[in-house]
């Protein structure tokens, strides 16, 4: 429902209802965008984590000396 409020008029005094409607319209899609961005970030973090763990495993495997397992209690 379009409002008859004229926010461009410096003499206009908006009511509380006018301001609530303006706020609802201004932030209508924010919650959905936030959820989408959060899910994209989770996916990106998961992919980066897999990559980081693979790099660490490759570095450990390339070290000279006796074979080491990732879960060994050996002091380095």
N, C-alpha and C positions, 0 to 999 in steps of 0.2 A: 504494500500500500504506500504510494508516494506521499511524502510529507509536504505540507504547505509552508514549512519553515524556510525562511530566507536567511541562511547563515551569512550571505554576502552583504546583507544590510547591516551597517554598524549600529543602527538604532534597534535592531531586533533583539529581543530578550528571550532566549529559548527556555522552554519549560523543562522540567526534569524529564518528562516523557520524550520531548524532542531530543534531548541529549542521550537518553537511553537508546532510542531508535538509531541515532547517528552512530553510537558505539556498536550496536548490533550489526549494522550494515558494514561498518569499517572492519570489524574483526570476524565476519561471518565464516571465512574459510581458514582462519589461522589454526584451529585445532586439527583439522585434517592435514594441513601442510606440515604441522609439527610432527604428527604421527608418521607421515610419509618420510620426512627427513630423518627421523629417529630410526626407522626401519632400514633406510639406505645406509645410515652410519653403522648399524649393527652388521649388515652384510659386508661392508667395506672392512670393518674391524676384524671380522671372522676371516676374510680372505688374507688380510695382512698378517694375522696371527699364524695361519697355516704357512705362509711364506717365511715368516721369521723362524718358526720351528724347523722348517726344512733347511734353512740356512745354518742354523745352529747344529743340526744333525750332520750336515755336510762338513762343517768345520771340525766337529768332533771326530768324524770318520777320517778326515784327512791328516790328523795329527800323527806325527811319528811315534813309535813306541808300541807297547802291547795294545791289543784290541781293548777298547773300553765300551762298556754299555752305558746308555744314558742314565740308568738308575743306580750305577755303582756308588758305593760309599767311599771310594778311594779319594784321598786328599790330593789336591793338585798344587 
